[in-house]
Amino acid sequence: MTVQILIILLYFAVTVGIGLYSMKSSRTSNAFTGAGLGIVAVVCASTGEWLGGTATTGVSEYGFDYGISGSWYTIANGLGVIFLALLFAKLYRSLDTVTVPGIIGHFIGKKARTVSSLFLIFVMLAVGISQMIAAGSLGVSLIGLDFNVSVIGFAVVFIVYTLAGGMQAVAYTNVMHLICMYGGVLLAIVLSLKKVGGVMELRSALPESYFSMTSIGMPKVSSWIVASLLGACTAQAGVQPILAARDVNVAKKGAVITAFVAAPFGVFTALLGMIAKSMSVNGQLIGVSGENVTSGKLALPTLMLNLTPVAGGIILASILAAILSTVSPIILASGTMLTKDIYHGVLKPDAEDRSVIRVSRITTALSGIICSAAAIFFNTTGIRVLDIVYFAYSMRGALFVIVLLGIYWKKISEKGAIFGMICTACIGLFWVVFNAVFGRFPIPGVTETYISVATALLSTVLFSSVFHGNNIDQAKNHRK
């Protein structure tokens, strides 16, 4: 067994231990899904939504293929969280709910809450699948494990510690993950730059476009920013810790700090992807089988294997930390919506707390199993991890358009909002599938983000005009 594997196994053991330790703080359903969190807990739990496998292996893949402009992923996320912090964190926390569908139910109606819950569960699971694809790829490049075996092993770890402690486990372990992630990535930059001969050698080995913030294409950049600005406000895994904050002040401060923690991380991982590219160009990026690696998907973990064993193990552990920090809140968020919005909100509103927490654990475990099984089923070499995530972000961003209409437009109807969600999901999925099959969008230059946002706005307004009898006033009366 190599030094790298020993370090990673130790990290797994500590993570599970922290999760089991936090079990004593999660004996009620509210504690399990989150309640009374301080600023550190809010920041660490919320940051997990934005810094995961996508911010490490995903961004490094774009850094490998395009250069530093891949860092727009976390920069855009940071902008989105600032938008949430300054304009909506106070409003959200003032409502008595721990889910985004609960916010929708407050402003639009109970049925809209149920439909939006199903909508967001699909979105969250899509993000979770991307994390498991990143985990599987890491196992392949690290020790030559079969992709499926890697995914299953990883799933056992994060499901166990999430089920043990819920939101407390997410907050506690993410403190360790965050320290490991930043420490690991900075160590990786220092060591790998030294290996390639420094910054000047890196510049000479790569095309000039790799050092441009627009090389990935402005349509892609603008699409990411729009998706992040809107999607951050309906990202259940990122919003849930804010809703669970001790008070409104903690919620707002926690969101602001989260934005500044998340934004710069992608610059570092994109740079690592660029370093890996320069080594690949020179035939020096050697994989576990002795071959020169030319795939961006395997670039970051392979780069770590080319460092000294101890340093490589520590940095690989930081990549695992990033994935764990995201996938755990993802499955917790999905389980929370299934439990709070559907089981407790619709099926058994009079359920006792012990039943609610039992169902919370079952639905959280089920979410983890679905993410893992789907990652195995959909594992293909032709789909970038970030592309999967930004389809989900587009759906979230479009849903926020409906949330805004619910808050500010008095003529919105519950049926109009529901039909708007359905139309958005159908059109968005068609856009992505069309692009995957034909290599272009149905309307050139119109990405899935733009079409989803436009569909959400137009269809909700149109259907609200048709079904104008069931409007926001009725939803308000229902809440009373």
KOLNUFI-332839 format. One line per field, with one value per residue (C-alpha): residue number from 1; residue in one letter; x, y, z. Coordinates in nm, 2 decimals. Example, Ala and Ser with C-alpha at 12.3 -4.5 7.8 and 13.67 -1.06 7.14 Angstrom:
REM KOLNUFI-332839
k = [1, 2] $
r = [a, s] $
px = [1.23, 1.37] $
py = [-0.45, -0.11] $
pz = [0.78, 0.71] $
//
This chain:
REM KOLNUFI-332839
k = [1, 2, 3, 4, 5, 6, 7, 8, 9, 10, 11, 12, 13, 14, 15, 16, 17, 18, 19, 20, 21, 22, 23, 24, 25, 26, 27, 28, 29, 30, 31, 32, 33, 34, 35, 36, 37, 38, 39, 40, 41, 42, 43, 44, 45, 46, 47, 48, 49, 50, 51, 52, 53, 54, 55, 56, 57, 58, 59, 60, 61, 62, 63, 64, 65, 66, 67, 68, 69, 70, 71, 72, 73, 74, 75, 76, 77, 78, 79, 80, 81, 82, 83, 84, 85, 86, 87, 88, 89, 90, 91, 92, 93, 94, 95, 96, 97, 98, 99, 100, 101, 102, 103, 104, 105, 106, 107, 108, 109, 110, 111, 112, 113, 114, 115, 116, 117, 118, 119, 120, 121, 122, 123, 124, 125, 126, 127, 128, 129, 130, 131, 132, 133, 134, 135, 136, 137, 138, 139, 140, 141, 142, 143, 144, 145, 146, 147, 148, 149, 150, 151, 152, 153, 154, 155, 156, 157, 158, 159, 160, 161, 162, 163, 164, 165, 166, 167, 168, 169, 170, 171, 172, 173, 174, 175, 176, 177, 178, 179, 180, 181, 182, 183, 184, 185, 186, 187, 188, 189, 190, 191, 192, 193, 194, 195, 196, 197, 198, 199, 200, 201, 202, 203, 204, 205, 206, 207, 208, 209, 210, 211, 212, 213, 214, 215, 216, 217, 218, 219, 220, 221, 222, 223, 224, 225, 226, 227, 228, 229, 230, 231, 232, 233, 234, 235, 236, 237, 238, 239, 240, 241, 242, 243, 244, 245, 246, 247, 248, 249, 250, 251, 252, 253, 254, 255, 256, 257, 258, 259, 260, 261, 262, 263, 264, 265, 266, 267, 268, 269, 270, 271, 272, 273, 274, 275, 276, 277, 278, 279, 280, 281, 282, 283, 284, 285, 286, 287, 288, 289, 290, 291, 292, 293, 294, 295, 296, 297, 298, 299, 300, 301, 302, 303, 304, 305, 306, 307, 308, 309, 310, 311, 312, 313, 314, 315, 316, 317, 318, 319, 320, 321, 322, 323, 324, 325, 326, 327, 328, 329, 330, 331, 332, 333, 334, 335, 336, 337, 338, 339, 340, 341, 342, 343, 344, 345, 346, 347, 348, 349, 350, 351, 352, 353, 354, 355, 356, 357, 358, 359, 360, 361, 362, 363, 364, 365, 366, 367, 368, 369, 370, 371, 372, 373, 374, 375, 376, 377, 378, 379, 380, 381, 382, 383, 384, 385, 386, 387, 388, 389, 390, 391, 392, 393, 394, 395, 396, 397, 398, 399, 400, 401, 402, 403, 404, 405, 406, 407, 408, 409, 410, 411, 412, 413, 414, 415, 416, 417, 418, 419, 420, 421, 422, 423, 424, 425, 426, 427, 428, 429, 430, 431, 432, 433, 434, 435, 436, 437, 438, 439, 440, 441, 442, 443, 444, 445, 446, 447, 448, 449, 450, 451, 452, 453, 454, 455, 456, 457, 458, 459, 460, 461, 462, 463, 464, 465, 466, 467, 468, 469, 470, 471, 472, 473, 474, 475, 476, 477, 478, 479, 480] $
r = [m, t, v, q, i, l, i, i, l, l, y, f, a, v, t, v, g, i, g, l, y, s, m, k, s, s, r, t, s, n, a, f, t, g, a, g, l, g, i, v, a, v, v, c, a, s, t, g, e, w, l, g, g, t, a, t, t, g, v, s, e, y, g, f, d, y, g, i, s, g, s, w, y, t, i, a, n, g, l, g, v, i, f, l, a, l, l, f, a, k, l, y, r, s, l, d, t, v, t, v, p, g, i, i, g, h, f, i, g, k, k, a, r, t, v, s, s, l, f, l, i, f, v, m, l, a, v, g, i, s, q, m, i, a, a, g, s, l, g, v, s, l, i, g, l, d, f, n, v, s, v, i, g, f, a, v, v, f, i, v, y, t, l, a, g, g, m, q, a, v, a, y, t, n, v, m, h, l, i, c, m, y, g, g, v, l, l, a, i, v, l, s, l, k, k, v, g, g, v, m, e, l, r, s, a, l, p, e, s, y, f, s, m, t, s, i, g, m, p, k, v, s, s, w, i, v, a, s, l, l, g, a, c, t, a, q, a, g, v, q, p, i, l, a, a, r, d, v, n, v, a, k, k, g, a, v, i, t, a, f, v, a, a, p, f, g, v, f, t, a, l, l, g, m, i, a, k, s, m, s, v, n, g, q, l, i, g, v, s, g, e, n, v, t, s, g, k, l, a, l, p, t, l, m, l, n, l, t, p, v, a, g, g, i, i, l, a, s, i, l, a, a, i, l, s, t, v, s, p, i, i, l, a, s, g, t, m, l, t, k, d, i, y, h, g, v, l, k, p, d, a, e, d, r, s, v, i, r, v, s, r, i, t, t, a, l, s, g, i, i, c, s, a, a, a, i, f, f, n, t, t, g, i, r, v, l, d, i, v, y, f, a, y, s, m, r, g, a, l, f, v, i, v, l, l, g, i, y, w, k, k, i, s, e, k, g, a, i, f, g, m, i, c, t, a, c, i, g, l, f, w, v, v, f, n, a, v, f, g, r, f, p, i, p, g, v, t, e, t, y, i, s, v, a, t, a, l, l, s, t, v, l, f, s, s, v, f, h, g, n, n, i, d, q, a, k, n, h, r, k] $
px = [0.00, 0.14, 0.20, -0.07, -0.33, -0.25, -0.29, -0.62, -0.75, -0.65, -0.84, -1.15, -1.13, -1.10, -1.40, -1.62, -1.51, -1.61, -1.95, -2.01, -1.90, -2.16, -2.44, -2.51, -2.59, -2.85, -3.11, -3.41, -3.53, -3.45, -3.10, -3.05, -3.15, -3.00, -3.09, -2.91, -2.59, -2.32, -2.11, -1.83, -2.08, -2.28, -1.97, -1.83, -2.16, -2.26, -1.91, -1.94, -2.21, -1.96, -1.63, -1.64, -1.53, -1.63, -1.41, -1.11, -1.11, -1.38, -1.20, -0.86, -1.01, -1.10, -0.76, -0.60, -0.81, -0.85, -0.64, -0.69, -1.04, -1.17, -1.15, -1.47, -1.66, -1.58, -1.56, -1.92, -2.02, -1.88, -2.07, -2.39, -2.34, -2.28, -2.60, -2.78, -2.61, -2.69, -3.04, -3.21, -3.03, -3.23, -3.56, -3.50, -3.39, -3.69, -3.92, -3.98, -3.84, -3.52, -3.60, -3.61, -3.95, -4.07, -3.99, -4.18, -4.47, -4.47, -4.51, -4.69, -4.87, -4.86, -4.88, -4.61, -4.40, -4.44, -4.37, -4.06, -3.94, -3.94, -3.78, -3.50, -3.45, -3.37, -3.14, -2.95, -2.91, -2.77, -2.50, -2.44, -2.40, -2.12, -1.95, -1.95, -1.82, -1.53, -1.48, -1.48, -1.23, -1.00, -1.00, -0.92, -0.62, -0.50, -0.46, -0.61, -0.93, -1.23, -1.45, -1.75, -1.55, -1.42, -1.77, -1.91, -1.63, -1.65, -2.03, -2.00, -1.79, -2.00, -2.33, -2.22, -2.10, -2.38, -2.64, -2.47, -2.47, -2.68, -2.61, -2.38, -2.16, -2.16, -2.05, -1.79, -1.63, -1.63, -1.41, -1.15, -1.22, -1.19, -0.85, -0.72, -0.85, -0.68, -0.37, -0.34, -0.40, -0.15, 0.11, 0.04, 0.10, 0.44, 0.56, 0.43, 0.56, 0.90, 0.87, 0.81, 1.08, 0.87, 0.62, 0.83, 0.88, 0.50, 0.43, 0.67, 0.51, 0.15, -0.02, -0.08, -0.46, -0.41, -0.34, -0.65, -0.96, -1.18, -1.02, -1.31, -1.55, -1.76, -2.09, -1.98, -1.85, -2.17, -2.38, -2.20, -2.24, -2.61, -2.66, -2.47, -2.63, -2.98, -2.90, -2.73, -3.06, -3.23, -2.93, -3.08, -2.74, -2.60, -2.91, -3.00, -2.72, -2.83, -3.19, -3.06, -2.85, -2.89, -3.04, -3.07, -2.74, -2.55, -2.72, -2.62, -2.26, -2.22, -2.33, -2.09, -1.79, -1.88, -1.86, -1.51, -1.40, -1.54, -1.44, -1.06, -1.04, -1.09, -0.79, -0.56, -0.71, -0.72, -0.36, -0.29, -0.47, -0.24, 0.07, -0.05, -0.11, 0.25, 0.38, 0.15, 0.28, 0.64, 0.54, 0.60, 0.25, 0.29, -0.02, -0.03, 0.03, 0.34, 0.16, 0.16, -0.18, -0.35, -0.70, -0.81, -1.04, -0.74, -0.50, -0.52, -0.49, -0.22, -0.03, -0.04, 0.10, 0.40, 0.49, 0.67, 0.46, 0.38, 0.30, 0.10, -0.10, -0.17, -0.29, -0.49, -0.66, -0.75, -0.91, -1.12, -1.20, -1.34, -1.57, -1.68, -1.75, -2.00, -2.16, -2.25, -2.46, -2.60, -2.76, -2.86, -3.03, -3.22, -3.32, -3.44, -3.66, -3.81, -3.88, -3.99, -4.17, -4.32, -4.34, -4.40, -4.55, -4.80, -4.81, -4.80, -4.82, -4.90, -4.60, -4.41, -4.05, -3.90, -4.07, -3.95, -3.59, -3.61, -3.75, -3.48, -3.21, -3.38, -3.42, -3.07, -2.93, -3.15, -3.02, -2.67, -2.74, -2.92, -2.62, -2.38, -2.58, -2.65, -2.28, -2.20, -2.48, -2.40, -2.02, -1.90, -1.58, -1.76, -1.93, -1.74, -1.83, -1.89, -2.14, -2.35, -2.34, -2.43, -2.73, -2.85, -2.75, -2.95, -3.26, -3.20, -3.15, -3.47, -3.66, -3.54, -3.71, -4.04, -3.94, -3.89, -4.23, -4.38, -4.22, -4.28, -4.56, -4.90, -5.07, -4.88, -5.10, -5.00, -5.10, -4.90, -4.59, -4.64, -4.68, -4.38, -4.16, -4.28, -4.22, -3.87, -3.76, -3.88, -3.73, -3.40, -3.36, -3.44, -3.17, -2.91, -2.99, -3.00, -2.66, -2.52, -2.65, -2.58, -2.30, -2.49, -2.79, -3.12, -3.07, -2.70, -2.56, -2.86, -2.73, -2.94, -2.91, -3.06, -3.34, -3.43, -3.45, -3.66, -3.89, -3.94, -4.03, -4.25, -4.44, -4.51, -4.64, -4.85, -5.00, -5.06, -5.26, -5.46, -5.51, -5.55, -5.81, -5.55, -5.32, -5.08, -5.36, -5.51, -5.16, -5.14, -5.48, -5.38, -5.08, -5.30] $
py = [0.00, 0.34, 0.64, 0.83, 0.56, 0.55, 0.93, 0.91, 0.62, 0.81, 1.12, 0.91, 0.76, 1.10, 1.23, 0.94, 0.98, 1.34, 1.25, 0.99, 1.23, 1.48, 1.23, 1.34, 1.69, 1.56, 1.38, 1.59, 1.65, 2.02, 1.96, 1.70, 1.94, 2.24, 2.49, 2.76, 2.76, 3.02, 3.21, 2.95, 2.66, 2.86, 2.94, 2.59, 2.41, 2.66, 2.67, 2.30, 2.37, 2.59, 2.41, 2.04, 1.81, 2.07, 2.33, 2.09, 1.82, 2.01, 2.35, 2.19, 2.01, 2.34, 2.48, 2.19, 2.25, 2.63, 2.79, 3.03, 3.13, 2.80, 2.99, 3.17, 2.88, 2.98, 3.35, 3.33, 3.13, 3.40, 3.67, 3.47, 3.42, 3.80, 3.86, 3.63, 3.78, 4.14, 4.11, 3.80, 3.64, 3.86, 3.79, 3.42, 3.38, 3.57, 3.30, 2.99, 2.72, 2.53, 2.47, 2.68, 2.51, 2.63, 2.99, 2.93, 2.79, 3.10, 3.34, 3.13, 2.83, 2.48, 2.29, 2.51, 2.42, 2.05, 2.08, 2.30, 2.05, 1.78, 2.02, 2.11, 1.75, 1.66, 1.95, 1.87, 1.50, 1.61, 1.81, 1.51, 1.28, 1.52, 1.49, 1.11, 1.12, 1.33, 1.08, 0.78, 0.95, 1.02, 0.65, 0.55, 0.79, 0.75, 0.37, 0.23, 0.12, 0.04, 0.34, 0.16, 0.03, 0.38, 0.53, 0.27, 0.30, 0.68, 0.66, 0.44, 0.70, 1.01, 0.84, 0.70, 1.03, 1.23, 1.00, 1.00, 1.38, 1.56, 1.93, 1.92, 1.66, 1.87, 2.18, 2.01, 1.80, 2.10, 2.30, 2.03, 1.99, 2.37, 2.39, 2.08, 2.21, 2.55, 2.42, 2.13, 2.34, 2.60, 2.33, 2.17, 2.50, 2.56, 2.20, 2.16, 2.50, 2.40, 2.08, 2.25, 2.51, 2.81, 3.06, 3.16, 2.80, 2.75, 3.05, 2.93, 2.58, 2.70, 2.91, 3.27, 3.21, 3.00, 3.32, 3.50, 3.52, 3.51, 3.20, 2.98, 3.21, 3.50, 3.32, 3.05, 3.30, 3.51, 3.20, 3.09, 3.43, 3.45, 3.09, 3.16, 3.50, 3.34, 2.99, 3.08, 3.20, 2.87, 2.63, 2.43, 2.29, 2.65, 2.82, 2.56, 2.66, 3.03, 2.93, 2.74, 3.03, 3.15, 3.48, 3.72, 3.89, 3.56, 3.45, 3.77, 3.78, 3.41, 3.44, 3.73, 3.54, 3.23, 3.43, 3.55, 3.20, 3.04, 3.29, 3.26, 2.88, 2.82, 3.04, 2.79, 2.48, 2.62, 2.70, 2.34, 2.22, 2.45, 2.31, 1.96, 2.06, 2.19, 1.86, 1.67, 1.87, 1.77, 1.40, 1.43, 1.38, 1.01, 0.80, 0.49, 0.27, 0.46, 0.64, 1.01, 1.14, 1.37, 1.38, 1.69, 1.47, 1.29, 1.59, 1.70, 1.36, 1.25, 1.57, 1.48, 1.14, 1.30, 1.48, 1.33, 1.05, 1.24, 1.57, 1.39, 1.21, 1.53, 1.71, 1.41, 1.41, 1.78, 1.69, 1.42, 1.69, 1.91, 1.63, 1.53, 1.89, 1.91, 1.57, 1.55, 1.87, 1.78, 1.45, 1.62, 1.89, 1.64, 1.44, 1.75, 1.85, 1.50, 1.50, 1.85, 1.94, 1.61, 1.37, 1.62, 1.88, 1.67, 1.30, 1.31, 1.67, 1.54, 1.30, 1.29, 1.42, 1.07, 0.97, 1.28, 1.23, 0.86, 0.95, 1.23, 0.97, 0.73, 0.99, 1.12, 0.77, 0.72, 1.04, 0.92, 0.59, 0.75, 0.98, 0.69, 0.46, 0.73, 0.83, 0.47, 0.45, 0.79, 0.76, 0.87, 1.04, 1.29, 1.50, 1.75, 1.76, 2.13, 2.09, 1.86, 2.11, 2.41, 2.24, 2.20, 2.56, 2.68, 2.51, 2.66, 3.01, 2.97, 2.87, 3.19, 3.39, 3.23, 3.30, 3.67, 3.68, 3.53, 3.79, 4.10, 4.03, 4.03, 3.88, 3.55, 3.24, 2.91, 2.72, 2.96, 2.90, 2.52, 2.52, 2.76, 2.51, 2.22, 2.41, 2.53, 2.17, 2.04, 2.31, 2.31, 1.94, 1.95, 2.22, 2.01, 1.69, 1.87, 2.02, 1.68, 1.51, 1.77, 1.97, 2.30, 2.46, 2.49, 2.86, 2.95, 3.15, 3.08, 2.85, 2.64, 2.91, 3.18, 2.96, 2.83, 3.18, 3.31, 3.01, 3.05, 3.42, 3.40, 3.07, 3.18, 3.52, 3.36, 3.08, 3.32, 3.53, 3.23, 3.09, 3.43, 3.31, 3.14, 3.43, 3.55, 3.68, 3.34, 3.20, 3.47, 3.38, 3.01, 3.10, 3.29] $
pz = [0.00, -0.10, 0.13, -0.07, 0.00, 0.37, 0.40, 0.22, 0.43, 0.74, 0.62, 0.55, 0.90, 1.07, 0.86, 0.96, 1.32, 1.33, 1.18, 1.44, 1.72, 1.60, 1.63, 1.98, 1.86, 1.60, 1.80, 1.67, 1.32, 1.34, 1.47, 1.19, 0.91, 1.08, 1.35, 1.55, 1.35, 1.42, 1.16, 1.13, 1.09, 0.83, 0.63, 0.64, 0.57, 0.29, 0.13, 0.06, -0.21, -0.40, -0.35, -0.44, -0.71, -0.97, -0.81, -0.81, -1.08, -1.28, -1.29, -1.34, -1.64, -1.79, -1.69, -1.87, -2.19, -2.19, -1.92, -1.64, -1.76, -1.61, -1.28, -1.37, -1.22, -0.86, -0.93, -1.07, -0.76, -0.54, -0.72, -0.69, -0.31, -0.27, -0.46, -0.22, 0.09, 0.01, -0.13, 0.00, 0.31, 0.55, 0.39, 0.36, 0.73, 0.85, 0.72, 0.93, 0.69, 0.62, 0.25, -0.06, -0.16, 0.18, 0.07, -0.25, -0.05, 0.16, -0.13, -0.39, -0.23, -0.10, -0.43, -0.58, -0.28, -0.36, -0.73, -0.67, -0.42, -0.68, -0.93, -0.69, -0.57, -0.94, -0.96, -0.64, -0.74, -1.08, -0.89, -0.66, -0.96, -1.09, -0.76, -0.78, -1.13, -1.00, -0.72, -0.95, -1.19, -0.89, -0.79, -1.15, -1.18, -0.82, -0.79, -1.10, -0.93, -1.14, -1.17, -1.02, -0.72, -0.66, -0.66, -0.42, -0.18, -0.17, -0.13, 0.18, 0.35, 0.29, 0.35, 0.69, 0.83, 0.69, 0.83, 1.17, 1.23, 0.97, 0.94, 1.24, 1.07, 0.76, 0.95, 1.17, 0.89, 0.65, 0.88, 0.84, 0.47, 0.40, 0.58, 0.39, 0.06, 0.07, 0.24, -0.01, -0.33, -0.22, -0.14, -0.48, -0.67, -0.50, -0.56, -0.91, -1.03, -0.90, -1.09, -1.42, -1.37, -1.25, -1.40, -1.70, -1.81, -1.77, -1.99, -2.26, -2.26, -2.31, -2.58, -2.48, -2.48, -2.17, -1.97, -2.09, -1.88, -2.19, -2.37, -2.26, -2.46, -2.33, -2.40, -2.16, -1.90, -1.92, -1.90, -1.58, -1.42, -1.49, -1.37, -1.05, -0.98, -1.00, -0.90, -0.57, -0.44, -0.49, -0.42, -0.13, -0.01, 0.00, 0.13, 0.40, 0.64, 0.60, 0.68, 0.98, 1.11, 1.47, 1.35, 1.06, 1.13, 1.14, 0.81, 0.62, 0.76, 0.70, 0.33, 0.27, 0.41, 0.22, -0.11, -0.04, 0.07, -0.25, -0.52, -0.54, -0.51, -0.88, -0.97, -0.79, -0.94, -1.29, -1.25, -1.15, -1.46, -1.67, -1.50, -1.58, -1.94, -1.97, -1.84, -2.07, -2.37, -2.27, -2.21, -1.84, -1.70, -1.61, -1.50, -1.28, -1.59, -1.70, -1.99, -2.06, -1.96, -2.21, -2.06, -1.86, -1.65, -1.50, -1.51, -1.14, -0.96, -1.20, -1.13, -0.76, -0.83, -0.99, -0.67, -0.37, -0.20, 0.12, -0.05, -0.32, -0.05, 0.14, -0.17, -0.30, 0.05, -0.01, -0.34, -0.16, 0.10, -0.17, -0.30, 0.05, 0.14, -0.14, -0.18, 0.19, 0.20, -0.14, -0.02, 0.31, 0.11, -0.11, 0.20, 0.38, 0.09, 0.05, 0.42, 0.51, 0.19, 0.08, 0.37, 0.66, 0.44, 0.23, 0.32, 0.71, 0.84, 1.19, 1.20, 1.53, 1.55, 1.58, 1.26, 1.08, 1.18, 1.08, 0.74, 0.71, 0.75, 0.51, 0.24, 0.29, 0.24, -0.06, -0.22, -0.18, -0.33, -0.63, -0.69, -0.68, -0.90, -1.16, -1.17, -1.26, -1.52, -1.68, -1.67, -2.01, -2.14, -2.35, -2.08, -1.86, -1.50, -1.51, -1.80, -1.58, -1.29, -1.50, -1.65, -1.28, -1.21, -1.51, -1.37, -1.03, -1.18, -1.38, -1.06, -0.89, -1.16, -1.04, -0.68, -0.77, -0.94, -0.63, -0.41, -0.62, -0.87, -0.72, -1.02, -1.02, -0.98, -0.82, -1.13, -1.35, -1.13, -1.15, -1.53, -1.55, -1.36, -1.59, -1.91, -1.79, -1.70, -2.04, -2.25, -2.05, -2.08, -2.46, -2.50, -2.33, -2.51, -2.85, -2.78, -2.67, -2.99, -3.25, -3.10, -3.11, -2.95, -3.13, -3.14, -3.19, -2.90, -2.67, -2.40, -2.17, -1.90, -2.12, -2.26, -1.92, -1.76, -2.06, -2.05, -1.67, -1.70, -2.01, -1.93, -1.57, -1.68, -1.96, -1.75, -1.46, -1.70, -1.80, -1.45, -1.28, -1.04, -0.81, -0.73, -0.46, -0.24, -0.21, -0.11, 0.16, 0.29, 0.29, 0.51, 0.75] $
//
